[in-house]
Amino acid sequence: MANAGEFTLRAFLNGKMDLSQAEAVADLIASENEASHKIAIQQMRGGFSNEINQLREELLNFASLIELELDFAEEDVEFANRKEFEALLNRIEIVLKGLIDSFALGNVIKSGIPIAIVGEPNVGKSTLLNALLKEERAIVSEIAGTTRDTIEDEITIGGIGFRFIDTAGIRETADKVERIGIERTYEKMKKAEVVLFLISATDVLDHEASFYSELKKIRTKYPSKPIIALINKTDLLPADILLNLKSKLNDLFSDKDKIEYQLLSAKTGLGIEALKTKLLDDVNAGILRNNETIITNSRHYDALIKALEEIKKVQQGMQQGLSGDLLAIDIRQALYHFGEITGEITSDDLLGNIFANFCIGK
């Protein structure tokens, strides 16, 4: 019987693909939405490894020249142009930082972009979750405080996975269990990519100042996080009062606070599709459309971090005027970490760990 990942391992050992491409096979099999599928395909085609190999080759060329200088130390000659070398190091630093920063986006795309549904008790958070999922996932009751813990589920919108988190209603309570649930609400809000703040339409009309004040507190706490105020239960309002509500909301919300609002009725489904479209616009998925490289593998991320540390050491050495033999030590380390990613440098333990996660054969 074939071992786990045996066919892909043979392809790697026979030079048909590098290690990062081999790992992308497992990511492709495990992908659950179009976005993560696209990232895995791009990596399988060598997009990431080509970028790393190009940097490694350029760095290796300069490393060879610096190593050559060591053989002519007594003649005091320079084969490596220091200005060109500095420019290369700066370019490598920019590329590595970009790849490292992409890991955060890659990770949420791979596991589903977290969207926190928050608000006071009984404003329709669980009803909204059920409407988005098109199933009775959360218990819905007119009794305030029904949801005491977070409930999560994932759907795909426009090829991207979204993980919706229904949270406990935020309010003052003496109930110990409910209080724990509310603490978890704040934790989920902190980790979410987007916050959906729900409020009943009738509550906006009666308490518009306190409602907007609560929204501004969240905005102050998370200045760069997209926040959408969802005015729910609009089906309960007569047409003339609904028109008056829209007018109030337009006056209330300003561009400087960067908080948007949307009317909906989670019970009837009115505004649900518009909300999905809005989420697609707000989520930072533009990098996917630009076909840029996104890192999703934690092993690659760790190797890139280590490579960047070594590149910074070389830059500092250049500024301090260190000799070529000392610079060469850090350059070799940077090259080593580049090689770890593509598989020029491997060990049996490393390969065993990677391919153990594959299906039988593959």
Residue pairs with C-beta under 8 A, 6 or more apart in sequence:
1 360
2 360
2 361
3 9
3 355
3 360
4 355
4 356
4 357
4 358
4 359
4 360
4 362
5 22
5 25
5 26
5 354
5 355
5 356
5 357
5 358
5 359
5 361
5 362
6 355
6 361
6 362
7 361
7 362
8 17
8 22
8 25
8 26
8 355
8 358
8 362
9 22
9 351
9 355
11 17
11 22
12 18
12 19
12 21
12 22
12 343
17 44
17 46
18 46
18 49
18 53
18 342
18 343
19 341
19 342
19 343
19 346
19 354
20 43
20 48
20 49
20 52
20 297
20 300
20 341
20 342
20 343
21 43
21 44
21 45
21 46
21 49
22 343
22 354
22 355
23 43
23 297
23 299
23 300
23 354
24 40
24 41
24 43
24 44
25 44
25 358
25 362
26 357
26 358
26 362
27 36
27 39
27 40
27 43
27 110
27 296
27 297
28 37
28 40
28 41
28 44
29 358
29 359
29 362
31 37
31 39
31 40
31 110
32 154
32 156
32 161
33 109
33 112
33 156
33 159
33 160
33 161
34 156
34 159
34 160
35 109
35 159
35 160
35 161
35 285
35 288
36 109
36 110
36 161
36 296
38 159
38 288
39 106
39 109
39 110
39 288
39 294
39 296
40 296
42 48
42 291
42 293
42 294
43 49
47 293
48 99
48 293
48 295
48 300
49 341
49 342
51 95
51 99
51 293
52 338
52 341
52 342
53 342
55 92
55 95
55 338
56 335
56 338
56 339
56 342
58 88
58 92
59 88
59 92
59 331
59 334
59 335
59 338
60 335
62 80
62 84
62 85
62 88
62 331
63 328
63 331
63 332
63 335
65 79
65 80
66 79
66 80
66 324
66 327
66 328
66 331
67 324
67 328
68 79
69 77
69 78
69 79
69 80
69 324
70 324
70 325
70 328
80 324
82 318
85 318
86 315
86 318
89 311
89 314
89 315
89 318
90 315
92 311
93 308
93 311
93 312
93 315
96 304
96 307
96 308
96 311
97 308
99 293
99 295
99 304
100 295
100 301
100 304
100 305
100 308
102 287
102 292
102 293
102 294
102 295
103 294
103 295
103 296
103 298
103 301
105 284
105 287
105 294
106 294
106 295
106 296
107 296
108 114
108 193
109 160
109 161
109 285
109 288
109 294
109 296
110 296
111 161
111 163
112 154
112 161
112 162
112 163
113 160
113 161
113 162
113 163
113 193
113 194
113 283
114 163
114 165
114 188
114 191
114 192
114 193
115 162
115 163
115 164
115 165
115 192
115 193
115 194
115 195
115 196
115 279
116 165
116 167
116 185
116 188
116 189
116 191
116 192
116 194
116 195
116 196
117 125
117 128
117 129
117 164
117 165
117 166
117 167
117 196
117 198
118 125
118 167
118 170
118 185
118 188
118 189
118 195
118 196
118 197
118 198
119 125
119 169
119 170
119 197
119 198
119 199
120 169
120 170
120 171
120 199
120 203
121 144
121 145
121 146
121 168
121 169
121 170
121 171
122 142
122 143
122 144
122 169
122 200
123 169
123 198
123 199
123 200
123 203
123 232
123 233
124 198
124 200
124 232
124 233
124 266
124 267
125 138
125 147
125 166
125 167
125 169
125 198
126 138
126 139
126 140
126 146
126 147
126 151
126 166
127 140
127 232
127 266
127 267
128 166
128 196
128 198
128 230
128 232
128 264
128 266
129 137
129 138
129 151
129 153
129 164
129 166
130 136
130 137
130 138
130 140
130 266
131 266
131 267
131 269
131 272
132 155
132 164
132 272
132 275
132 276
133 153
133 155
133 164
137 151
137 153
137 166
138 147
138 151
138 166
139 146
139 147
140 146
144 169
144 171
145 168
145 169
145 171
145 173
145 175
145 178
147 166
147 167
147 168
147 169
147 181
148 168
148 177
148 178
148 180
148 181
149 168
149 181
149 184
150 165
150 166
150 167
150 168
150 181
150 184
150 185
150 188
151 165
151 166
152 163
152 164
152 165
152 166
153 163
153 164
154 161
154 162
154 163
154 164
155 161
155 162
155 164
156 162
157 276
157 279
157 280
158 276
158 280
160 280
160 283
160 285
162 279
162 283
165 188
165 192
167 181
167 184
167 185
167 188
167 189
168 178
168 181
168 182
168 184
168 185
169 182
170 182
170 185
171 182
173 179
173 182
189 195
189 218
189 222
190 222
192 225
193 225
193 226
193 283
193 284
194 225
194 226
194 227
194 228
194 279
194 282
194 283
195 218
195 222
195 225
195 226
195 227
195 228
196 228
196 230
196 275
197 214
197 215
197 218
197 227
197 228
197 229
197 230
198 230
198 232
199 211
199 229
199 230
199 231
199 232
200 232
200 233
201 231
201 232
201 233
201 234
201 236
201 237
201 242
201 245
201 263
202 233
202 236
202 237
203 211
204 211
204 231
204 245
204 248
204 249
205 241
205 244
205 245
205 248
208 248
208 252
212 252
215 227
215 229
215 257
215 259
216 257
216 259
218 227
219 227
219 257
219 258
219 259
226 282
226 283
227 258
227 259
227 260
228 259
228 260
228 261
228 262
228 275
228 278
228 282
229 253
229 259
229 260
229 261
229 262
230 261
230 262
230 264
230 275
231 245
231 249
231 261
231 262
231 263
231 264
232 264
232 265
232 266
233 265
233 266
233 267
234 242
234 245
234 263
234 264
234 265
234 270
234 271
235 265
235 267
235 268
235 270
237 245
242 263
245 263
246 263
249 261
253 259
253 260
253 261
260 278
262 271
262 274
262 275
262 278
263 270
263 271
264 270
264 271
264 272
264 274
264 275
265 271
266 272
287 294
288 294
295 301
295 304
299 341
299 354
300 341
303 337
303 338
303 340
303 341
304 337
304 341
306 333
306 337
307 334
307 337
307 338
310 330
310 331
310 333
310 334
310 337
311 334
313 330
313 333
314 327
314 330
314 331
314 334
317 326
317 327
317 330
318 327
336 345
338 344
339 345
340 346
